[in-house]
Amino acid sequence: MSLEEFLLNLHFDIDKASVPNWEVDWEDAPLPYKLYNGLPEVPFSLEVPLTLEEQEPPTKPDLRKIGHFLWYVYGLTQVSQSVFPLDPTAKTANRVQSFRRFAPSGGALYPNELYIYLKIEDLPVGVYHYDVAHHRLVLLREGNFDSYLARALGNRCDVSACFGSVFVSTLFWKNFYKYNNFSYRLQGLDAGVVIGQLLEVAKRFGFATGVYFQFLDRALNHLVGLSEHEESVYAVIPLSVEPTIWSTNGSKIDITASELCRELPAIQPHHYVRSKRVKEYPMLTKLNEASLLDTTQSFRFIEATESLNFDGQGEPLPQVNRLSYDLASACRKRFSLDMDFVLGKVSQIQLATLMQEATASFSYRNDLDRTYRKNEPRVSIYGCLYNVEGIPNGAYYYDSTTHELRKVNLGDYRLQLQSGMSLDNVNLIQVPLCLHVAGDRETFRKALGYRGYRIQQMEAGMLVQRLLLAASALGMGGHPLLGFDANLSDQIYKMDSQGKTSLIQVPIGPYRQRPWLKGSLHS
């Protein structure tokens, strides 16, 4: 199977993309976090702040603040136990225990890892791994790597003015063991959700950020000590509190990954994953190999697309102010709803605030857009609405530039969408807002090849996290779903004529509290 065909099946016909007769070896499951052995450790304070209401002034952080930042981004925040009956008549039930984080993840498997290059007082300058299990840093490589990192980014960021840079990686086996080849799609979305959470937390801590999706992969994997057949960096996010040059042009000098790798000795730090029988994942390996960038001459821009033109009538939404909320509280309340939705009426103010907040907070500095140009968002929101105050039931496109709903089709699509779900873990009859984050079918791959696919998934994940946080702040809940029929939703929204496709489905609405035992993991 060609990589092009594989990605097409991954989106529209997952059975053709998966290994047949796949059986999950639950007894040999990997840990949901990576553990390094025999390396210097730097513990963080466990006394994290319980509110993040206002943005802090930009000041260079100390170790304590970095610990708080990383915990809110990706730390273990909660342990929960839920009970699921085997069947409605059974007298016994399954008890499921899980450790949760503020960012959602498919199956709570968290395939991503965080590494951070830090230059702060009272800490050796170097590259660290964020040890989620123990809330601490593990030193992987000591030294100042400003020049190395700047060149790996194509000299498009003044790394010397940044106090740190976060590397978001994907450890392939962590969710391949369960989801098979479908994990490739999940890994990009999960990485995007983590990035979206990181950017929102950074705002509260007064950190300036930018996201680099294009870099010399082998050079950064070499810096961190990753085996690219096992794990690879997906995004780099520099952090700064000082005036910093965030350029998208870079230097004209061609830099190659092999040149940089020769500057540093290889490191192979030992880590523990628990699995004894790690299976091969050849399609993921091939796709990762095809996505690697070996020279800075390969870096590309995504040209701005024209605004969509809809023949349907526009439904203006009420003008609302930006949502002001305590991020910590919204994070604590957020969880992925299953059968917890309760049908209720959603007001126009709630809908307008949700849409505006998600799209406004999504705006971010990146290396795909040309500087000083108006760039339309590459991912957008469609929705099948039911029982929304003053808005006819139907399928709509949200136009963020005019803050309007563009009518595509009228009607109640809940049963139709329910029929397209691969699992009946959510009752869409109880859901007033079934949203779909959509993107271009071909633009990314034409400009960026196979790397463009995973970047598109990451941007979709970033927007999803903004939707979930805004919904939580408004007293509603959501559940990102990939087990849906993209062909069906594309037909409902008439996306073929727009060159778009549905990337992920996110039902949002009121909910009842779930019967579970849970406890927070902070002092």
C-alpha positions in Angstrom: 0.0 0.0 0.0 1.4 3.4 -1.0 1.7 6.1 1.7 -0.9 8.3 -0.2 -3.4 5.4 -0.2 -2.7 4.7 3.4 -3.5 8.3 4.5 -6.6 8.3 2.4 -7.8 5.1 4.1 -6.8 6.4 7.5 -9.3 9.2 7.0 -12.1 7.6 5.0 -11.9 3.8 5.5 -9.9 2.8 8.5 -10.4 -0.9 8.1 -8.3 -0.9 4.9 -5.5 0.9 6.8 -5.3 -1.4 9.8 -3.5 -4.6 10.3 -6.2 -7.4 10.1 -7.0 -9.5 13.1 -5.3 -7.1 15.5 -5.5 -8.2 19.1 -4.5 -5.8 21.9 -2.1 -7.3 24.4 -3.4 -5.5 27.5 -1.0 -7.3 29.8 2.0 -5.9 27.9 0.8 -2.3 27.6 3.4 0.4 27.8 3.4 3.0 30.5 1.6 6.3 29.6 4.8 8.2 30.5 8.5 7.7 29.7 10.9 7.0 32.5 14.6 7.6 32.2 17.1 5.7 34.4 20.4 6.8 36.0 20.4 10.4 35.0 20.5 13.6 37.1 17.1 14.6 38.5 15.7 18.0 39.5 12.5 17.8 41.5 9.7 20.5 41.2 7.7 22.0 44.0 4.3 20.2 44.4 2.6 23.4 45.7 1.1 24.5 42.4 -1.1 27.6 42.2 -4.8 26.7 42.1 -6.0 29.6 40.0 -4.8 31.1 36.7 -7.2 33.9 36.2 -5.0 36.8 35.1 -1.9 37.0 32.9 1.3 37.4 34.9 3.8 40.2 34.0 6.6 39.0 31.7 9.5 38.0 34.0 12.2 35.4 33.6 11.0 32.4 35.4 12.7 30.4 38.2 12.6 26.6 38.6 9.5 26.8 40.7 7.5 28.7 38.0 8.8 26.3 35.3 7.4 23.4 37.4 4.0 25.1 37.7 4.0 25.8 34.0 4.8 22.2 32.9 2.3 20.7 35.4 -0.5 22.8 33.9 0.5 21.8 30.4 1.0 18.1 30.8 1.4 17.0 34.4 -0.6 14.2 36.1 -3.5 16.1 37.6 -6.1 13.5 38.7 -6.7 9.9 39.4 -10.2 8.5 38.8 -12.1 5.3 39.1 -15.2 4.7 37.0 -17.5 1.7 36.9 -18.9 0.3 33.6 -21.4 -2.5 33.6 -20.6 -5.5 31.4 -24.2 -5.5 30.3 -27.5 -3.9 31.6 -28.5 -7.1 33.4 -25.1 -7.9 34.9 -24.6 -7.9 38.7 -20.9 -7.1 38.4 -19.1 -4.3 36.6 -15.7 -3.3 35.3 -13.8 -0.8 37.4 -11.4 1.3 35.4 -8.7 3.4 37.0 -6.8 6.1 35.1 -4.4 8.9 35.7 -5.5 12.0 33.9 -4.0 15.3 32.6 -5.6 18.6 31.7 -5.1 17.9 27.9 -7.3 15.0 26.6 -5.8 12.0 24.8 -7.3 9.2 22.7 -7.8 6.3 25.2 -5.9 8.3 27.9 -2.7 6.9 26.4 -0.8 10.2 26.0 1.6 9.3 23.2 3.5 12.6 23.4 6.5 13.5 25.6 7.8 17.0 26.5 11.5 17.9 26.4 12.7 21.4 27.3 15.9 23.3 26.6 16.3 25.6 29.6 18.5 28.6 30.5 17.4 29.8 34.0 19.2 30.5 37.2 19.9 27.8 39.7 19.8 25.1 37.0 22.5 23.8 34.7 21.9 25.0 31.1 20.8 22.0 29.0 18.2 19.7 27.6 15.8 18.1 30.0 12.9 15.6 29.9 9.8 16.4 31.8 9.3 13.3 34.0 5.5 13.4 34.3 5.3 10.5 36.8 7.5 12.2 39.4 6.9 15.9 38.4 10.6 16.6 37.9 13.2 17.3 35.2 15.7 14.7 34.0 18.9 16.1 32.5 19.7 14.5 29.2 22.4 16.8 27.8 24.2 19.7 29.5 25.4 22.7 27.7 24.4 25.9 25.8 22.9 24.9 22.4 21.6 28.3 21.2 23.5 28.2 18.0 22.7 24.5 17.3 18.9 25.0 17.9 18.8 28.3 16.0 20.3 26.6 12.9 18.0 23.5 13.3 15.1 26.0 13.0 16.7 27.7 9.9 17.8 30.8 11.8 14.2 31.9 12.0 14.1 32.5 15.8 16.4 34.5 18.1 17.0 31.5 20.4 19.5 33.4 22.5 16.7 35.8 23.7 14.6 32.8 24.8 14.9 31.3 28.3 13.7 28.0 27.0 12.3 25.9 24.1 9.8 23.0 24.4 10.0 20.0 22.1 6.8 18.0 21.7 7.6 14.5 20.6 5.6 11.4 19.7 6.5 8.0 21.1 4.9 5.7 18.5 4.4 2.5 20.5 2.5 4.3 23.4 -0.7 4.1 21.5 0.1 1.9 18.5 -0.2 -1.1 20.8 -3.9 -0.4 21.1 -5.0 1.5 18.0 -2.8 -0.1 15.4 -2.1 2.1 12.3 -5.0 4.4 13.4 -2.6 5.7 16.0 -0.8 7.8 13.4 -3.8 10.0 13.0 -4.3 10.1 16.8 -0.7 11.1 17.4 -0.9 14.3 15.4 -4.2 15.3 17.0 -2.9 14.5 20.5 0.3 16.6 19.8 -1.9 19.5 18.7 -4.1 19.3 21.8 -0.9 19.4 24.0 0.4 22.4 22.0 -3.0 24.2 22.3 -2.9 23.6 26.1 0.7 24.8 26.2 -0.1 28.1 24.4 -3.0 28.8 26.6 -1.0 28.2 29.8 1.9 30.2 28.5 -0.4 33.3 28.1 -1.3 33.1 31.8 2.4 32.8 32.8 3.4 35.8 30.7 5.5 33.8 28.2 5.7 34.8 24.5 5.5 31.8 22.2 5.7 30.7 18.6 5.3 27.2 17.1 7.8 25.8 14.6 6.5 22.8 12.7 9.4 22.8 10.2 12.9 22.0 11.5 15.8 19.6 10.9 14.3 16.5 12.5 17.4 14.4 12.8 19.4 17.2 14.3 16.8 17.8 17.1 16.3 14.0 17.7 20.1 13.8 17.9 20.2 16.6 20.4 17.6 15.0 22.6 18.9 11.5 22.1 15.8 10.0 20.4 15.8 7.0 18.0 13.7 8.2 15.1 12.3 4.7 14.6 10.8 4.9 18.1 10.1 8.5 18.8 10.4 11.8 16.9 10.0 15.6 17.7 6.8 17.0 16.1 7.0 20.7 17.1 9.3 23.2 18.8 7.9 26.1 20.9 10.4 28.7 22.0 9.5 30.6 25.2 10.5 34.2 25.9 9.8 37.1 28.2 12.2 39.5 26.3 11.8 41.2 23.0 12.5 38.4 20.5 12.9 38.2 16.7 10.3 35.8 15.4 11.2 35.5 11.7 9.7 33.3 9.1 12.3 34.0 6.4 15.5 32.9 8.1 18.9 33.0 6.5 19.7 32.2 2.9 22.4 29.7 4.0 21.5 26.1 3.5 21.9 24.0 6.6 21.7 20.3 6.7 20.8 17.9 9.6 23.9 15.8 9.0 26.2 18.9 9.4 24.6 19.7 12.8 24.7 16.1 14.0 28.4 15.9 13.5 28.9 18.8 16.0 27.5 16.8 19.0 28.4 13.3 20.2 25.4 10.9 20.2 23.7 10.1 23.4 21.5 7.0 24.1 20.0 7.5 27.5 18.2 4.4 28.8 14.5 4.6 29.4 11.8 2.2 30.6 8.5 1.5 28.7 7.4 -1.7 30.5 6.3 -3.5 27.3 8.3 -6.7 26.8 7.0 -7.4 23.3 7.1 -4.2 21.2 5.7 -5.0 17.8 6.8 -3.3 14.5 4.8 -0.5 13.0 6.2 -0.3 9.4 3.7 2.2 8.0 4.3 4.6 10.9 8.1 4.3 10.4 7.7 4.9 6.6 5.5 7.9 7.1 7.9 9.4 9.7 10.8 8.8 7.4 8.9 10.5 4.5 8.1 13.4 6.7 11.6 14.2 7.8 13.3 17.4 6.7 17.1 17.1 6.1 17.8 20.7 4.8 16.5 24.1 5.6 15.9 24.6 1.9 12.9 22.3 2.3 11.0 24.8 4.6 7.9 26.1 3.0 5.0 28.5 3.6 1.3 27.7 3.3 -0.2 30.3 1.0 -3.3 32.0 2.3 -6.5 30.6 1.0 -9.5 32.6 -0.2 -12.5 32.9 2.1 -15.2 30.3 1.5 -18.2 31.5 -0.4 -21.6 30.1 0.7 -24.8 30.6 -1.1 -26.7 30.0 2.1 -28.1 32.8 4.2 -26.0 34.1 7.0 -27.2 34.0 10.6 -25.5 36.8 12.5 -24.5 35.9 16.0 -24.7 38.3 19.0 -21.7 40.5 19.5 -20.0 39.3 22.7 -16.8 40.2 24.6 -13.9 37.8 24.8 -14.4 35.2 27.5 -12.6 35.9 30.8 -12.2 32.8 32.9 -10.0 31.0 35.3 -8.0 28.6 33.2 -7.2 26.3 36.1 -10.9 25.9 37.0 -11.8 25.2 33.4 -9.1 22.6 33.2 -10.2 20.9 36.3 -13.9 20.7 35.2 -13.1 19.4 31.7 -13.4 15.7 31.0 -14.4 13.8 27.9 -18.2 13.1 28.1 -19.6 9.7 27.1 -23.2 9.0 28.0 -23.1 12.1 30.3 -24.7 14.6 27.8 -28.2 15.9 28.8 -30.2 17.7 26.1 -30.8 21.3 27.0 -31.3 24.5 25.1 -28.2 26.5 24.2 -28.5 30.3 24.1 -27.3 32.3 21.2 -25.0 34.1 23.7 -23.4 30.8 24.7 -22.9 29.7 21.1 -21.5 33.1 20.0 -19.1 33.1 23.0 -18.0 29.5 22.3 -17.3 30.1 18.6 -15.6 33.5 19.1 -13.4 32.4 22.0 -12.2 29.2 20.3 -11.3 30.9 17.0 -9.9 34.1 18.6 -7.6 32.2 21.0 -6.5 30.0 18.2 -4.5 32.8 16.6 -0.8 32.2 17.1 2.7 32.8 15.8 4.0 30.1 13.5 6.4 29.2 10.7 3.7 28.4 8.1 2.4 32.0 7.5 4.3 34.8 5.8 5.0 37.7 8.2 2.8 40.8 7.9 0.2 39.2 5.8 -3.4 38.5 6.7 -3.6 34.8 7.0 -7.0 33.0 7.0 -7.1 30.1 9.5 -6.3 26.7 7.9 -8.8 24.9 10.1 -12.4 26.0 10.6 -15.6 25.0 12.4 -18.7 23.5 11.0 -21.6 22.4 13.2 -24.9 20.5 13.2 -27.1 22.5 15.6 -30.2 21.4 17.5 -32.2 23.2 20.1 -30.2 26.4 19.9 -32.2 29.5 20.9 -33.4 31.5 17.8 -31.5 29.4 15.3 -33.2 26.8 13.0 -31.9 23.3 13.4 -29.4 22.6 10.7 -25.8 22.3 9.4 -23.8 25.5 9.4 -20.3 26.9 8.8 -19.0 29.4 11.3 -17.4 32.4 9.5 -15.0 33.8 12.1 -14.3 36.9 10.0 -17.9 38.1 10.2 -19.0 36.2 13.3 -21.8 34.6 11.4 -23.2 31.2 10.9 -23.5 30.4 7.2 -26.4 28.1 6.5 -25.6 24.9 4.5 -28.6 22.6 5.1 -31.6 22.8 7.4 -32.8 19.8 9.4 -32.1 17.6 12.4 -29.0 15.6 11.6 -28.6 13.8 15.0 -29.7 10.4 13.9 -27.7 10.6 10.7 -24.6 11.5 12.6 -25.2 8.7 15.2 -25.4 6.2 12.4 -22.0 7.2 11.2 -20.3 6.5 14.6 -18.1 3.4 14.9 -18.9 3.1 18.6 -22.1 4.1 20.4 -20.2 5.6 23.3 -21.9 9.0 22.9 -25.7 9.5 22.5 -25.8 12.3 19.9 -29.6 12.6 20.4 -28.7 14.4 23.7 -26.2 16.7 22.0 -27.3 20.2 20.9 -23.9 21.1 19.2 -22.1 18.5 17.1 -19.1 20.4 15.8 -16.6 19.3 13.1 -13.2 20.9 12.7 -12.4 20.9 9.0 -9.4 21.5 6.8 -8.4 21.4 3.2 -8.2 18.1 1.5 -5.0 18.7 -0.5 -3.4 22.1 0.3 -1.2 20.9 3.0 0.1 17.8 1.2 0.7 19.7 -2.0 2.9 22.3 -0.2 4.5 20.2 2.5 4.2 16.6 1.4 3.6 13.9 4.0 4.7 16.3 6.7 1.7 18.5 5.9 -0.7 15.7 6.9 0.6 15.6 10.5 0.8 19.4 10.7 -2.9 19.7 9.7 -3.8 17.1 12.4 -1.8 19.2 14.9 -3.6 22.4 14.0 -6.9 20.6 14.3 -6.0 19.4 17.7 -5.0 23.0 18.8 -8.4 24.3 17.8 -10.2 21.4 19.5 -8.5 22.2 22.8 -9.6 25.8 22.5 -13.2 24.6 22.0 -13.0 22.3 25.0 -11.6 25.0 27.3 -14.2 27.5 26.2 -17.0 25.0 26.6 -15.8 24.1 30.1 -15.7 27.8 31.0 -19.3 28.1 29.8 -20.5 25.2 31.9 -20.7 22.7 29.0 -18.7 19.6 28.2 -17.3 18.0 25.0 -15.7 14.8 23.7 -13.3 14.8 20.7 -14.2 11.8 18.5 -12.4 10.2 15.6 -14.8 7.2 15.3 -17.1 9.0 12.9 -17.9 8.7 9.1 -16.0 11.6 7.5 -17.7 10.9 4.2 -21.1 11.4 5.9 -20.3 14.7 7.6 -18.6 16.0 4.4 -21.9 15.3 2.5 -24.0 17.1 5.1 -21.8 20.2 4.9 -21.3 20.0 1.1 -17.6 20.1 1.7 -16.6 18.5 -1.7 -17.3 21.7 -3.5 -15.2 23.7 -1.0 -12.2 21.2 -1.1 -12.6 20.6 2.6 -13.0 17.5 4.8 -14.0 16.8 8.4 -10.9 16.1 10.6 -12.5 15.5 14.0 -16.0 15.5 15.5 -16.6 17.3 18.8 -20.1 17.0 20.4 -20.6 19.8 23.0 -23.5 20.5 25.3 -24.9 20.4 28.9 -24.1 17.3 31.0 -24.8 15.5 34.2 -22.1 14.6 36.7 -20.5 11.2 36.1 -20.6 8.6 39.0 -16.9 8.3 39.6 -14.4 8.5 42.4 -11.7 11.1 41.6 -9.0 12.9 43.5 -6.6 15.7 42.5 -2.9 15.1 42.4 -1.5 18.3 43.9 -0.9 19.7 47.4 
